[in-house]
Every structure is written in C-alpha cells, then in structure tokens.
Amino acid sequence: QHANYVDVEGVVEDDGVGHPGGGTGKLIAKLPRRMRHVYTLLYVKDLSQREAAAKLRVTQPRVAQLHRELLERARALVIAA
C-alpha cells in the first residue's frame, strides 16, 4: 500500500456517516473495494474528486468514472433488495 492510501475496511462497518448498523454500510460493503474507497473519500472524508484522485493516485476523470459506477451499482443493489 502507498503511504497516502486510505484504508476503508473499518468504515464500511457503519452506515458511512458514523452510525453503526446503518443500511448504507451494508450496501457499501457489497461494492468492490475500489468503489468503497471512492465512497469513503467523497462522502465520509468529504474530499473533492481532485483530492480523492490524489489519494488514490489516479486521475480526476477516473474518480468521476468510478463514482458514476458506484452510483449505478448502488442503485442496482437497492432495487434488488
């Protein structure tokens, strides 16, 4: 792992905003690891896409793409639930 890489494994145990046992955490836990990282950086740590890109060592357009994919998968999981 890179020194600036964010570990979000503990974050997905709650609902994403610090409420253990919330439904969002269960939903996020079903997403691929990379998308969980994007979720954590954008929604929990409240970073911009540019800041998240720097942490993940990817470009901002890649973060935008991952974010779109995250939202699409999350919608599909909610519909399937």
C-alpha angles and dihedrals in degrees: 000000000000118000091245095043112123119229109211101171092110093045096062090060089077131046094275094261100064102277109124115222095021121147096242092064091055090049094047091047088063092058123092114270095253091054091048088055091051090048092051095048095046102036108022101033091031094223124160118248088255092053091046090051090055091050092048093041093234133110124276091245088056090053089049089051092049090047092054090048090048091054092046093050092045091052090049091050092049092049091048093050 
